[in-house]
Each structure stands twice: as C-alpha cells, then as structure tokens.
Amino acid sequence: MHDFPFLAAISGTQNLPPPFDETQAGERYAEWTARIQKHSDAAFATLNDNPTSNALLACLFGTTPFLTRLLLRHPEHYLQIAKDGPDKVMQQIATLLRNTPSPGIDADSLGKTLRELRAQAALTIAIADISGHWTLQQVTRALSDFAQQILQCAIDGLLLIAGAAGEIELTDPKNPSDHCGYVLLGMGKLGAGELNYSSDVDLIALYDPDRCAYSGKRSLRDFQIRFTQKLVKLLQDFTEDGYVFRTDLRLRPDPAATPVALPIEAAETYYESVGKGWERAAMIKARPIAGDIAVGQAFLQHIRPFIWRKSLDFAAIHDVNNMIGLIHSHHGHDAIRIAGHNVKLGIGGIREIEFLVQTHQLIAGGRERQLQTPGTLALLDVLERLGRLPAEARAGLAEAYIFLRTVEHRLQMLNDEQTHSLPEDADGLARIAAFMGMPEGDRFEATLRRHLDFVARQFRSLMATGLVQPSDEGDTRIPLGTEVPTAETLRDFHFAEPEQALEILARWRAYRYRAFQTRRAQALLDHLTPQILKALGATADPDGALRRVDNFLALLPAGIQVLSLFNANPWLLETLAEIMGTAPTLAETLARNPLLLDAMLSRDFMQEFPQKPALAADLARALEPAADLEEVLNLSRRWANDRKFQVGVQLLCGLIDGEDTGAALSDIADTLLTAMLPRVSTDFAQKHGTVPDGGMAVVAMGKLGGCELTFTSDLDLVFIYTGSEPSDGPKSLTAGHYFARLAQRYINALTALTEEGQLYEIDMRLRPSG
C-alpha cells in the first residue's frame, strides 16, 4: 500500500474544479490508464484507486490540453507529486538545476535538461495552484524562483562551455558565476517575484569589464553579446522537448541602439543622464537574479538616487500623470465587457492595481523606505499601515488582484500561451468558469464584474486626483481621454488588433525613442499621432503598417527631424503610410536609412528615372570615399538600396508602370555590375596579378538580360574569359583557375551580406553544363 500525503492534504479542501468536458476527460483518462500500465512502479495501481487523484486528473484531462500533454508524456512526474507533494518536488528540481552544470557539458544536453525540468515544474506548480494547496503568493513565488534557478543554471552551463573553449578563465569551475562579471537583472514580474504562469522573462544583461577574465580572440564586448544571444537561444528555441522561457531584453537602455549586453558604466551613465520616468518605474522592480550577483547589487546601489528620489519634484509628478494617461488610453470610458476582456490591460484589470500601488512608490518611495517593498499584495498592506490607503480599499484591491491573477493563470494553463484575454465565445467562457471552480457561469461573470468594477472605481479616483501640483510651467497633467485613441477608435480606423496597436502607442506616449527626447519632438508626436493613424488606417494592412512605422521611429537617431518633415509636408506622411502598409521591403530600406525621406523632398526624386550614363556617374561619386573593397561593398549597397527605393516609391505613386519598373531595376543592376568588376579585379590582382592579353566578360541572362527585373529577382549570369597564359602576380594561377577564382570573388562581392545588406542573389545555372 502506498501513501500519498499530498492527495490526503487536498482531499477535504473542496477546491478541485470539475472537468469542463467530461467526455474528453474520460477519453484521456483511458489513455492515461493504458500508459501507466507500462510503468513498473506498482504505486500507479494504488494511485488509480484514489478518488482525490481521479478528481484532479478529471479536471486536468477535461479542461486543459497543455497539462494533459504533460501528464500523458510524463506520468512519473504526476506520481512524484502525489507521493512527495509540490514543495518537495520543487526542491528536488532546484537541486537538479544546481547540479546540472558540470565540466564537459554541451549546449544541446543543457537545453534538453532545462526543457525537461521546465515541463516538470509547469505541471507541479499548476497542480499546487489548481488544488488550492498554494496561495497565489506561493504560486508566483515558485514560478519566479524556478525562473531564477533556470537562468542561473543556463549561465553556469554556458560559462563552463566558454571556459572549456579557452574564451574565459573561471575563478571557480564549481561555481562558474563567481566573479565572472556578467549579471542578469530580473525586471517586471520576475524582479518582483510575481511571475505569471506562461510569462516572458524580462531581463537586462550587464557586465563589469574589470571582473571578466576574458582570454578569447575577439573583443570582450563581442563575447558578452554572443554569450547573451546564446543564452536567449538556449531558453526560447522551440525543440521537440518544448521551450524554457520566452525572453525579452527590450527594457535595457535605448534598446533600438544598444547591444543586448551592456557594460555597467554605460548603463550607469545612461540612467544618470537621460533615464526616463517609465524606466524609473521599471527599475523599482529590478533585482539581480543570476550570474555575478555582486555586480548587479553594486549597479542598483549606484543608480539608487535615480530610482528613489528623495524630494517630490515636478518631473516625478509629470511622469506619474503621463503613465496614468497611458493606462487610460487603453480603454477610455468604454463599458466593461466580459467576453474578450483583457484581465491585465482592460478596465479594472491587473495593470490598474499595480499602477495604483506603484504610484506611491514613484512619488514617495525615496522618502518612505517602507514603500520600497516589492510585490503588489505586500505593498497594499504597507499602504494601509502608512495610512495611504483605507482598509476597505486595500481589502477590495487585494481580493481583486488575487482573483484576476488566478483567472490569468487559468487562461495561460489551457495552452501554455501568454494570453490575458477572456475567450470571445460562450464555450470558451464556460471552460474558464469551470476551471475557476464556478461551473455555473453566471456566478463567475458576476464575481469578475464585481472585481473589475471595484478596481475601475479606485483607478478613476486616482485619475480624478491627478497628483498635480502647481509649477512654473503651469499644469503638468496630461489631458486624458481627449487625443488618446481607444480600442474602439482604432477599430474605426480599421485596425484589426487594437490591443497591440495601443501597446505601440503607449510606447510613443512614453517618449521612449531617441527621436522623441526634445520637447518639440514630443509636441509634434502628440499632434501627428491622429494623422498617422488615419493615414495608416487607409492602407491595405493598418496593423502591419503601424508595426513598421514603430520600427522606423524606434531606429531613428537622436536629432533626425522626421516629425518636422511630416508636419511641414503632409503628403510625405501619406506616402510613408502607403509604403508601410503595402511595401514591407521599402519599409525596411527606409528604416535603415531615414535620410531617404529628405531625398523624397528633392525635385528630381519623383522625376523621370535617370538613364544608365547618369546612374554610372552617380554611383562613381558615391564610391569615391571608399578606401578599400570593403567600403566599396557597403557604399554600393547603400546606393543600390536608395535607387531601388526611388523606383519603388515611383511605382507606388503611379508615376511608372511595371515595364518601366523592370527597366529601371535592370539599369541599376547593369550599373552596379559594370562598376564592381574593375574594382574586384584590381583587388584580386594585388595577390595574383593579371593574365597577359586576357580578360573576363559578364553576360546577363534571364530577366536581367531582358530588362525585366523585379524587386526580388536574382541575377542569371554567365562568365566568359579569354587568355591562356598564367597570371603574373606573386601567387600565380593558371588562366582557368585565375578566372574561376576571380568570378567567385566577384560573385561574393555581389552576394555578401554586409551591414548595408546584400546586393543580389546570383544564379549560374544557365551556363553551359550548369
């Protein structure tokens, strides 16, 4: 006879939800029974006779496809939970993670182990949550602790691999992270110890060059960037064993312009000089979670004056009011709608509760250390003790937070998706209601609405207060609900994904991008946003167009006055919208070179496209500054991209037709091929000389030969040479070998991927015997 203390502990709790689909539960249970019969552990037979176990399995099999897959794939994991309980299982997983990094480990085996343990932890934590064995705080703490252990294991494993490759010297191979100089800061819910069930992990990667014993061939900077990229790949690549965590590194300073790993000093300088209000809010939850913890602690201590301001200044008030406006912009004054409601971002949602408490941290956290408490529920208690929140408000917000976070977890447990929105259909809502232990759907909807209404009233009270103090600049409060679009407004503009669009617009209103740092740029952005949305809404793909505009704006360097151009030239904004909505390739070109907008204002940009002699002269001028072939490759690509962009815009605006486009693109290719051959030949001759009385010609075939190139065409080429004598250079080659090598060098020059992209793909199959 086998004992199952955990099942005994939950048997009398009355907390197990019923299965949503009893037929499906029965089918999966039959499959489960067939699988466990193959296991040698006799405890499975006893387990199958346990009524609490059967009720729990029925709930999982009849409700959540994701947890069903985990159970059927690893029945032994469920048996271990039933025997030892979730607390002990999570301790065992933590021990395995500590012991996994060992000499000789490779990335594949490390990734496989991490994925297997993630699957086991996902099942364990879900069962502890669904059964009511753990409180919400225990659940989110377990999720956060597990993520931290995973990240530490991954870093230690990759450090051992780097050490074995001779790239770094480890202070202590048994503790690879010790004094390694590399640290991960956990941000957001991970930093606060409140991770949700299928959350991304928000990270900032930093390193201290003085603590990194790097001995590789590249620069330390390159090593740290590649190390971080390997870490991300290890965690989020989807294999046959699943994935570990989706990772997000975009909370680092100026993510559009900085590498994925930053030196400590650069990050300190950034926050001390240009750190923004939303970054203060993000840093409140930051904590070192993996790697060289001492480096992270020293960094956070250094920027502490930025995070926790001692005095109440007008900038802090402006930051808070700005963020209130951003949250308000997600829903305006729309009524609460249960079907499809976003329990995180929607009216009365989790984000409003978090911001209600974080407001006090931003305004007074530097003066009242008690407010530096991490964790939403703990901070609600602190606010009541300090007299900043009435007892009734604290109790109502805490109850709502627990309920909404539980709904969020149930949504994510269905298919292991990072979703926060309730289903739109009645069946989907009924499934969630049953999973919440409220199979009578009316009770679930009434309870949810009660919590959403309460939170919304508290948030409206905060908005009415406004937190505004008088200043020399007048009212610092941002007018709410006037110029900020709502989801309904965006639907009217033909956006199919308004929630995603609102997230983009929230980034704009937070003025995160380098091009938005001046007051004039911010005022222009606020003024132009409605016009941008209207123009994008008129395109074939408003949602895709907005994403491309966002990418374009994010990549703009500081000082580029694009918004001023749009304000002075409305037609330019309309043309940009058309590009972003219908021509992704042109949009990418524009994002790489925003100065093309200036070029569009020139008189000849929309005039008849130049003939080949004029193109050749223009390319020669563009290549004049090149000191070597590498610079020629970059400059030629920039020139080609600019000219192709001009052709694309003229086609988009109806100035040329398809035949004209093919001719213009072919002229661009002819000009480049003609200019590149002598330059590649000269570079090649430095080592191999030339073939006496010899030469090589490039013959265009296919679409290029017929002057019918498209924007995605490759080039069909054939090479012909004359000459039979060996070359006369220091490393002489026979004529055949010489021209074969020269042709390959020429092809490489055309196809190589540089920082400016690639010129063309080359197809040689049309040559004789090709």
C-alpha positions in Angstrom: 0.0 0.0 0.0 1.3 3.4 -0.9 0.7 6.7 0.9 0.0 9.9 -0.9 0.2 12.7 1.7 -0.3 15.5 -0.8 -3.6 13.9 -2.0 -4.7 13.4 1.5 -4.0 17.1 2.3 -6.2 18.3 -0.6 -8.9 15.7 -0.3 -11.1 17.8 2.1 -10.5 21.2 0.6 -13.4 21.1 -1.9 -11.2 23.2 -4.2 -10.9 20.9 -7.2 -12.7 22.3 -10.2 -14.9 19.9 -12.2 -13.9 18.9 -15.7 -15.3 21.2 -18.4 -15.7 18.3 -20.9 -16.5 15.0 -19.2 -16.4 13.0 -22.4 -12.9 14.3 -23.2 -11.8 13.7 -19.6 -13.0 10.0 -19.9 -11.1 9.5 -23.2 -7.9 11.0 -21.8 -8.2 9.0 -18.6 -8.4 5.8 -20.6 -5.3 6.8 -22.5 -3.6 7.6 -19.2 -4.6 4.2 -17.8 -3.1 2.5 -20.8 0.2 4.4 -20.4 0.7 3.8 -16.7 0.2 0.1 -17.1 3.5 0.1 -18.9 5.3 1.5 -15.9 6.9 -0.8 -13.4 6.1 1.3 -10.3 3.3 -0.5 -8.5 2.2 2.8 -6.9 0.4 3.7 -10.1 -2.2 1.0 -9.4 -2.9 2.4 -5.9 -3.0 5.9 -7.4 -5.7 4.9 -9.8 -7.9 3.9 -6.9 -7.5 7.2 -5.1 -10.7 9.3 -5.5 -8.9 12.6 -5.0 -6.3 11.8 -7.7 -9.1 10.8 -10.1 -11.0 14.0 -9.4 -7.8 16.0 -10.1 -7.0 14.1 -13.2 -10.6 14.5 -14.5 -10.3 18.3 -14.1 -7.0 18.4 -16.0 -7.9 16.0 -18.7 -11.3 17.6 -19.3 -10.1 21.2 -19.3 -6.5 21.9 -20.3 -4.8 20.5 -23.4 -1.4 21.7 -22.2 -1.4 20.0 -18.8 -3.0 16.9 -20.4 0.0 16.6 -22.8 2.4 16.9 -19.8 0.6 14.2 -17.9 0.5 11.7 -20.8 4.1 12.4 -21.7 5.5 12.0 -18.2 3.1 10.1 -15.9 6.0 9.6 -13.5 6.1 13.3 -12.8 2.5 13.1 -11.5 3.3 10.1 -9.3 6.2 12.0 -7.8 3.9 15.0 -7.0 1.3 12.7 -5.4 4.0 11.0 -3.3 6.1 13.9 -2.2 3.9 17.0 -2.7 4.7 20.1 -4.7 7.0 21.7 -2.2 9.4 18.8 -2.1 9.3 18.3 -5.8 10.3 21.9 -6.5 13.1 21.5 -4.0 14.3 18.4 -5.9 14.1 20.3 -9.2 16.2 23.1 -7.7 18.8 20.6 -6.6 18.9 19.1 -10.1 19.4 22.6 -11.6 22.2 23.3 -9.3 24.0 20.1 -10.2 23.4 20.2 -13.9 26.3 22.5 -14.9 29.4 20.3 -14.8 32.7 20.0 -16.8 32.1 18.6 -20.2 28.5 19.7 -20.6 27.4 20.9 -24.0 24.7 23.2 -25.1 22.4 20.5 -26.5 22.3 18.4 -23.3 22.0 21.5 -21.2 19.0 22.7 -23.3 17.3 19.3 -23.1 17.7 19.1 -19.3 16.3 22.7 -18.9 13.3 21.8 -21.0 12.5 18.6 -19.2 12.7 20.3 -15.8 10.6 23.2 -17.1 7.9 20.7 -18.1 8.0 19.0 -14.6 7.9 22.4 -12.8 5.0 23.6 -15.0 2.9 20.5 -14.0 3.9 20.7 -10.4 3.1 24.4 -9.9 -0.2 24.1 -11.9 -1.4 21.2 -9.6 -0.4 23.1 -6.5 -2.3 26.1 -7.8 -5.5 24.4 -9.1 -5.8 22.2 -6.0 -5.7 25.2 -3.7 -2.6 23.8 -2.0 -0.7 27.0 -2.5 -1.8 30.6 -2.2 -1.4 33.0 -5.1 1.7 34.4 -3.5 3.2 30.9 -3.1 2.4 30.2 -6.8 4.0 33.4 -8.2 7.0 33.0 -5.8 7.5 29.4 -7.0 7.3 30.5 -10.7 9.8 33.3 -10.0 12.2 31.1 -8.0 12.2 28.5 -10.7 12.9 31.0 -13.4 15.8 32.3 -11.4 17.2 28.8 -10.9 16.8 28.1 -14.6 18.7 31.3 -15.5 21.5 30.6 -13.1 21.8 27.0 -14.4 21.9 28.3 -18.0 24.5 30.9 -17.3 26.7 28.4 -15.3 26.5 25.9 -18.1 27.4 28.4 -20.8 30.3 29.7 -18.8 31.7 26.2 -18.4 31.4 25.7 -22.2 33.2 29.1 -22.8 35.8 28.1 -20.3 36.4 24.8 -22.0 36.8 26.6 -25.3 39.5 28.8 -23.8 37.4 32.0 -24.1 37.3 32.8 -20.3 39.2 31.8 -17.2 36.8 30.7 -14.4 37.6 31.6 -10.8 35.9 28.5 -9.5 34.7 25.8 -12.0 32.4 24.5 -9.3 30.7 27.9 -9.1 31.2 29.3 -12.6 29.4 32.6 -12.0 31.6 33.6 -9.1 33.5 36.8 -10.1 32.5 36.2 -13.8 31.4 39.9 -14.2 28.2 39.0 -16.0 24.8 39.5 -14.4 21.1 39.4 -15.3 18.7 41.8 -13.8 15.2 40.4 -13.4 12.6 43.1 -14.4 8.9 43.3 -14.2 7.0 40.5 -12.5 10.2 38.4 -12.4 12.0 41.1 -10.5 9.1 41.5 -8.1 8.7 37.7 -7.5 5.3 37.8 -9.1 5.8 35.9 -12.4 2.7 34.5 -14.1 2.3 31.0 -15.4 3.3 31.5 -19.0 5.1 34.7 -18.7 8.0 36.1 -20.7 11.1 36.8 -18.5 12.1 40.5 -18.8 15.9 40.8 -18.4 18.7 43.3 -18.6 22.2 41.8 -19.3 25.1 43.8 -17.8 28.8 43.1 -17.4 31.7 44.6 -15.5 34.8 44.5 -17.7 37.1 44.7 -14.7 35.8 41.4 -13.4 35.7 39.4 -16.7 38.8 37.2 -17.2 38.4 37.1 -20.9 41.1 35.3 -23.0 39.4 34.8 -26.4 40.3 36.1 -29.8 37.5 38.7 -30.2 36.8 41.7 -28.1 35.2 41.3 -24.6 32.2 43.3 -26.0 31.7 40.8 -28.8 32.0 37.9 -26.3 29.3 39.3 -24.0 26.9 40.0 -26.8 27.4 36.5 -28.3 27.1 35.0 -24.8 23.7 36.7 -24.2 22.5 35.7 -27.7 23.4 32.0 -26.9 21.6 32.3 -23.6 18.4 33.6 -25.3 18.6 30.9 -27.9 19.1 28.2 -25.2 16.0 29.4 -23.4 13.5 30.2 -26.1 14.3 28.0 -29.1 11.4 25.5 -29.6 12.6 21.9 -29.9 10.9 18.5 -29.6 11.2 19.0 -25.8 9.4 22.4 -26.0 11.0 25.6 -24.8 12.1 27.0 -21.4 11.2 30.7 -21.3 10.5 33.4 -23.9 12.9 36.2 -23.1 12.6 40.0 -23.6 15.6 42.2 -23.4 13.9 45.4 -24.5 13.9 47.1 -21.1 17.6 47.8 -21.4 18.7 51.4 -22.0 17.8 52.5 -25.5 17.2 49.0 -26.9 17.0 50.1 -30.5 20.6 51.4 -30.4 22.4 49.3 -27.8 23.7 45.7 -27.9 21.9 43.0 -25.9 24.6 43.1 -23.2 25.9 46.4 -21.8 28.9 47.4 -19.7 28.0 48.6 -16.2 29.5 52.0 -16.7 27.5 52.7 -19.9 24.2 51.7 -18.2 25.0 53.9 -15.1 25.8 56.9 -17.4 22.5 56.4 -19.3 20.2 56.3 -16.2 22.0 59.2 -14.5 21.9 61.4 -17.6 18.8 60.5 -19.7 16.8 57.9 -17.7 13.1 58.4 -18.2 10.1 58.2 -15.9 8.9 54.8 -17.2 12.5 53.5 -16.7 12.3 54.6 -13.0 9.1 52.6 -12.7 10.7 49.6 -14.3 13.8 49.8 -12.1 11.7 49.8 -8.9 11.2 46.0 -9.5 14.7 45.2 -10.7 16.9 42.7 -8.8 19.9 40.7 -9.7 18.8 37.1 -10.3 21.6 35.2 -12.0 25.3 35.4 -12.7 27.6 37.6 -10.7 25.1 38.9 -8.2 27.5 41.3 -6.6 27.9 43.2 -9.9 24.1 43.6 -10.1 23.8 44.7 -6.5 26.5 47.3 -6.9 24.9 48.6 -10.1 21.5 49.0 -8.4 23.1 50.7 -5.5 24.9 53.1 -7.8 21.7 54.2 -9.6 19.6 54.2 -6.4 19.3 58.1 -6.5 17.7 57.8 -9.9 15.2 55.1 -8.8 14.3 56.5 -5.4 14.1 60.3 -5.4 14.4 62.0 -2.1 12.4 65.0 -3.0 9.0 65.4 -4.7 9.8 67.1 -7.9 7.6 68.2 -10.8 9.3 65.7 -13.1 8.1 62.9 -10.9 4.6 64.2 -10.9 4.6 64.6 -14.7 5.9 61.0 -15.0 3.1 59.7 -12.9 0.4 61.7 -14.7 1.8 60.7 -18.1 1.6 57.0 -17.1 -1.9 57.4 -15.9 -2.7 58.8 -19.3 -1.1 55.8 -21.0 -3.1 53.3 -19.0 -6.3 55.3 -19.6 -5.6 55.3 -23.3 -6.1 51.6 -23.4 -9.8 51.7 -22.8 -11.1 55.3 -22.3 -14.6 55.2 -20.8 -15.8 52.0 -22.5 -18.1 49.8 -20.6 -16.7 46.6 -19.1 -17.3 43.7 -21.5 -16.7 40.2 -20.1 -16.3 38.3 -23.4 -12.9 39.1 -24.7 -12.0 41.3 -21.8 -8.3 41.6 -21.1 -7.8 41.0 -17.4 -4.4 42.5 -17.4 -4.8 45.7 -19.6 -8.5 46.2 -19.7 -10.7 48.3 -17.5 -10.4 47.3 -13.8 -7.5 44.9 -14.7 -4.3 43.9 -13.1 -2.3 46.7 -14.6 -4.5 49.3 -12.9 -4.0 47.7 -9.4 -0.2 47.5 -10.0 -0.1 51.1 -11.0 -2.3 52.3 -8.1 0.3 51.0 -5.7 3.3 51.9 -7.8 2.2 55.5 -8.0 3.0 55.8 -4.3 6.4 54.3 -4.8 7.3 56.7 -7.6 6.1 59.8 -5.7 7.2 59.0 -2.1 9.4 55.9 -2.2 12.6 57.8 -1.9 11.4 59.4 1.4 9.5 56.4 2.9 11.6 53.3 2.7 8.6 51.1 3.6 7.3 51.9 0.1 10.3 50.2 -1.5 8.6 46.8 -0.7 8.5 44.5 -3.8 5.3 42.7 -4.5 1.8 44.1 -5.1 0.0 42.4 -2.2 2.7 43.2 0.3 2.7 46.8 -0.9 -1.0 47.1 -0.4 -0.5 46.1 3.2 2.2 48.7 3.6 0.0 51.4 2.1 -2.8 50.6 4.6 -0.3 50.7 7.5 1.0 54.1 6.4 -2.5 55.5 6.1 -2.2 56.0 2.4 -5.0 53.5 1.6 -8.2 52.9 3.5 -8.7 49.4 4.9 -11.7 48.8 2.7 -9.8 49.8 -0.4 -6.8 47.6 0.5 -9.1 44.6 1.1 -11.0 45.1 -2.1 -7.9 45.6 -4.2 -6.2 42.6 -2.7 -9.2 40.3 -3.3 -9.5 41.6 -6.9 -5.8 41.1 -7.5 -5.9 37.5 -6.3 -9.0 36.7 -8.4 -7.7 38.4 -11.5 -4.2 36.8 -11.3 -5.9 33.4 -10.8 -8.0 34.0 -13.9 -4.9 35.0 -15.8 -3.1 31.7 -14.7 -6.1 29.6 -15.7 -6.2 31.2 -19.2 -2.5 30.5 -19.6 -2.7 26.9 -18.3 -5.0 26.0 -21.2 -2.4 26.0 -23.9 0.8 27.5 -22.3 0.2 30.8 -24.0 1.0 34.3 -22.7 -2.6 35.5 -23.0 -4.6 37.7 -20.8 -7.9 38.0 -22.7 -11.0 36.0 -21.9 -12.5 34.0 -24.7 -15.0 35.7 -27.0 -17.2 32.6 -27.4 -19.7 31.2 -24.9 -18.0 27.8 -24.8 -14.6 29.3 -24.0 -16.0 31.4 -21.2 -17.8 28.3 -19.8 -14.4 26.5 -19.8 -12.7 29.2 -17.8 -15.7 29.5 -15.4 -15.5 25.7 -14.7 -11.7 25.9 -14.4 -12.2 28.6 -11.8 -14.4 26.3 -9.8 -17.6 28.1 -10.9 -19.3 25.8 -13.4 -22.4 27.9 -13.1 -21.1 30.6 -15.5 -23.3 33.4 -14.1 -21.5 33.3 -10.8 -18.1 33.6 -12.5 -19.2 36.6 -14.6 -20.8 38.3 -11.6 -17.7 37.8 -9.5 -15.4 39.0 -12.2 -17.5 42.1 -12.9 -17.6 43.0 -9.2 -13.9 43.0 -9.0 -13.4 44.8 -12.3 -15.9 47.5 -11.2 -14.2 48.0 -7.9 -10.7 48.4 -9.4 -12.0 50.7 -12.1 -13.6 52.9 -9.4 -10.4 53.1 -7.5 -8.4 53.9 -10.6 -10.9 56.6 -11.6 -10.4 58.1 -8.2 -6.7 58.3 -8.8 -7.2 59.9 -12.2 -9.6 62.5 -10.6 -6.9 63.3 -8.0 -4.4 63.8 -10.8 -1.5 64.1 -8.4 -0.9 67.6 -9.9 1.0 70.3 -8.1 1.4 73.9 -9.4 4.6 74.7 -11.2 6.2 77.5 -13.1 5.3 75.6 -16.3 1.6 75.5 -15.5 -0.5 72.4 -15.3 1.7 69.3 -15.7 -1.2 67.0 -16.1 -1.7 65.4 -19.5 -5.3 65.8 -20.7 -6.8 62.4 -20.5 -9.3 60.8 -22.9 -9.1 63.7 -25.5 -6.4 63.0 -28.0 -5.5 59.5 -26.9 -7.3 56.8 -29.1 -9.2 53.9 -27.5 -9.6 50.4 -28.8 -12.9 51.4 -30.3 -11.3 54.4 -32.1 -8.7 52.1 -33.6 -11.3 49.7 -34.8 -13.0 52.7 -36.5 -9.6 53.3 -38.2 -9.8 49.6 -39.5 -7.1 48.2 -37.1 -7.9 44.5 -36.5 -5.6 44.2 -33.5 -6.4 47.3 -31.4 -4.8 46.0 -28.2 -1.4 45.5 -29.9 -1.8 48.9 -31.5 -2.4 50.5 -28.1 0.8 49.0 -26.7 2.7 50.6 -29.6 1.0 54.0 -28.9 1.8 53.7 -25.2 5.5 53.4 -26.1 5.1 56.6 -28.2 3.4 58.5 -25.4 6.2 57.4 -23.0 8.6 59.1 -25.5 11.0 56.1 -25.2 12.7 56.5 -28.6 15.8 58.7 -29.2 14.0 60.8 -31.7 11.4 61.8 -29.1 13.7 63.3 -26.5 13.2 67.1 -27.2 10.0 68.9 -26.1 9.4 69.9 -29.7 9.6 66.3 -30.9 7.1 65.3 -28.1 4.7 68.0 -29.0 4.9 67.1 -32.7 4.4 63.4 -32.0 1.2 64.2 -29.9 0.0 66.4 -32.7 0.7 64.0 -35.5 -0.4 60.7 -34.0 -4.1 61.1 -35.1 -2.9 61.9 -38.6 -0.6 58.9 -38.6 -3.3 56.6 -37.5 -5.8 58.0 -40.1 -3.2 57.6 -42.9 -2.3 54.0 -41.8 -6.0 53.1 -41.5 -6.4 53.9 -45.2 -3.8 51.3 -46.2 -4.3 47.6 -47.0 -2.7 46.5 -43.7 -3.1 49.1 -40.9 -1.7 46.8 -38.2 1.4 45.8 -40.2 1.9 49.4 -41.2 1.8 50.6 -37.6 4.3 47.9 -36.6 6.6 49.1 -39.4 6.2 52.8 -38.5 7.0 51.9 -34.9 10.2 50.1 -36.0 11.1 53.0 -38.2 10.7 55.5 -35.4 12.5 53.3 -32.9 15.6 53.1 -35.1 15.8 56.9 -35.7 18.9 58.5 -34.3 18.5 61.5 -32.0 18.5 64.7 -33.9 16.7 63.4 -37.0 13.8 65.8 -37.6 11.5 63.4 -39.3 8.4 64.6 -37.4 9.1 68.2 -38.5 9.2 66.9 -42.1 5.8 65.2 -41.7 4.4 68.3 -40.1 5.6 70.6 -42.9 4.8 68.1 -45.7 1.5 66.2 -45.1 1.8 64.4 -48.5 5.1 62.8 -47.2 3.2 61.3 -44.3 0.6 59.9 -46.6 3.4 58.4 -48.8 5.1 56.9 -45.8 1.8 55.3 -44.7 1.4 53.8 -48.2 5.0 52.4 -48.1 4.5 50.9 -44.6 1.1 49.5 -45.5 1.8 47.9 -48.9 5.6 47.6 -49.4 7.5 45.9 -46.5 10.8 45.8 -48.4 10.7 49.6 -49.0 9.8 50.0 -45.3 12.9 48.1 -44.3 15.1 50.2 -46.6 13.6 53.4 -45.1 14.2 52.1 -41.5 17.9 51.5 -42.4 18.2 55.0 -43.9 15.7 57.5 -42.7 17.5 60.3 -44.6 15.7 58.9 -47.7 12.8 61.0 -46.5 14.9 64.1 -47.2 15.7 62.7 -50.6 12.0 62.3 -51.4 11.6 66.1 -51.0 14.2 66.8 -53.7 12.7 67.9 -57.1 14.2 65.0 -59.1 13.1 62.2 -56.8 9.7 62.0 -58.5 11.0 63.0 -61.9 11.8 60.6 -64.8 14.3 57.9 -63.6 17.9 58.6 -64.8 19.4 56.7 -67.7 22.4 54.5 -67.3 25.1 57.1 -68.0 23.7 59.3 -65.3 23.4 56.4 -62.9 27.0 55.4 -63.6 28.2 58.9 -62.8 26.1 59.0 -59.6 27.5 55.6 -58.5 31.0 56.7 -59.2 30.5 59.8 -56.9 29.0 57.6 -54.2 32.1 55.2 -54.3 34.7 58.0 -54.3 35.2 58.0 -50.5 35.9 54.2 -50.4 39.4 53.4 -49.1 39.2 49.7 -49.8 37.0 47.0 -51.3 35.1 46.5 -48.0 33.9 50.1 -48.1 33.1 49.7 -51.8 30.8 46.8 -50.9 29.0 48.9 -48.2 28.7 52.1 -50.3 27.5 50.2 -53.4 24.7 48.5 -51.4 23.6 51.8 -49.9 23.5 53.4 -53.4 21.5 50.4 -54.7 19.0 50.4 -51.8 18.5 54.2 -52.3 17.9 53.9 -56.0 15.6 50.8 -55.6 13.7 52.8 -53.0 13.2 55.6 -55.5 11.9 53.2 -58.1 9.5 51.6 -55.6 8.1 54.9 -54.4 7.5 56.0 -58.0 5.7 52.7 -58.8 3.7 53.0 -55.6 2.7 56.6 -56.5 1.7 55.5 -60.1 4.4 57.5 -61.8 5.7 54.4 -63.6 4.2 51.1 -64.6 5.5 47.5 -64.4 7.5 47.7 -67.6 9.2 51.0 -66.6 10.0 49.4 -63.2 11.7 46.4 -64.8 13.8 48.6 -67.0 14.8 50.9 -64.1 15.8 48.0 -61.8 17.7 46.4 -64.7 19.6 49.6 -65.3 20.5 49.8 -61.6 21.9 46.2 -61.8 23.8 46.9 -65.0 25.4 49.9 -63.5 26.4 48.0 -60.4 27.8 45.0 -62.3 29.8 47.3 -64.6 31.3 49.3 -61.7 32.1 46.3 -59.4 34.0 44.2 -61.9 37.1 46.5 -62.3 37.2 47.2 -58.6 37.1 43.5 -57.7 39.6 42.7 -60.4 42.0 45.3 -59.1 41.8 44.0 -55.6 42.2 40.4 -56.8 45.3 41.4 -58.9 47.2 42.6 -55.8 47.8 39.0 -54.9 47.5 37.1 -58.2 48.4 39.7 -60.9 46.7 39.7 -64.3 46.6 37.2 -67.2 48.5 38.6 -70.2 46.2 39.6 -73.0 43.3 38.1 -71.0 40.0 39.3 -69.7 36.6 38.3 -68.4 33.1 39.4 -69.5 29.9 39.1 -67.6 26.8 38.1 -69.7 23.3 38.9 -68.3 20.7 36.2 -68.9 17.1 35.7 -67.9 15.1 38.7 -66.5 18.2 40.9 -66.3 19.1 40.1 -69.9 15.5 41.0 -70.9 15.5 44.2 -68.8 12.6 42.8 -66.7 14.0 42.6 -63.2 11.6 42.7 -60.2 12.5 43.8 -56.7 13.1 40.1 -55.6 14.8 38.8 -58.8 18.1 37.1 -58.6 20.6 37.7 -61.4 21.2 35.0 -64.0 24.9 35.4 -65.1 27.4 33.7 -67.3 31.1 34.4 -67.2 33.3 34.2 -70.3 37.1 34.7 -70.4 40.0 34.9 -72.8 43.7 34.2 -72.2 45.8 31.1 -71.8 49.0 32.3 -70.0 49.4 32.0 -66.2 48.9 35.2 -64.2 51.9 37.4 -63.4 51.3 38.0 -59.7 53.2 36.9 -56.6 50.8 34.0 -56.3 50.5 33.0 -60.0 47.5 30.9 -61.2 46.7 29.2 -64.4 44.3 31.1 -66.6 41.4 28.8 -66.0 42.0 28.8 -62.3 42.6 32.5 -62.2 39.3 33.4 -63.9 37.3 30.8 -61.9 38.6 32.4 -58.7 38.0 35.9 -60.0 34.5 35.1 -60.9 33.9 33.6 -57.5 35.4 36.7 -55.8 33.1 38.8 -58.0 30.0 36.8 -57.0 31.0 37.1 -53.4 31.2 40.9 -53.7 27.7 40.9 -55.1 26.1 38.4 -52.6 28.0 39.1 -49.4 25.8 40.3 -46.5 27.3 43.5 -45.1 25.9 46.0 -42.6 24.0 47.6 -45.6 22.5 44.2 -46.7 23.0 42.2 -49.8 23.1 43.4 -53.4 21.8 40.3 -55.3 21.4 36.6 -55.3 23.3 35.1 -58.2 22.2 32.1 -60.3 24.9 30.5 -62.5 22.8 27.5 -63.7 22.2 28.9 -67.2 25.9 28.5 -68.2 26.8 25.5 -70.4 26.6 22.3 -68.4 25.4 24.4 -65.5 
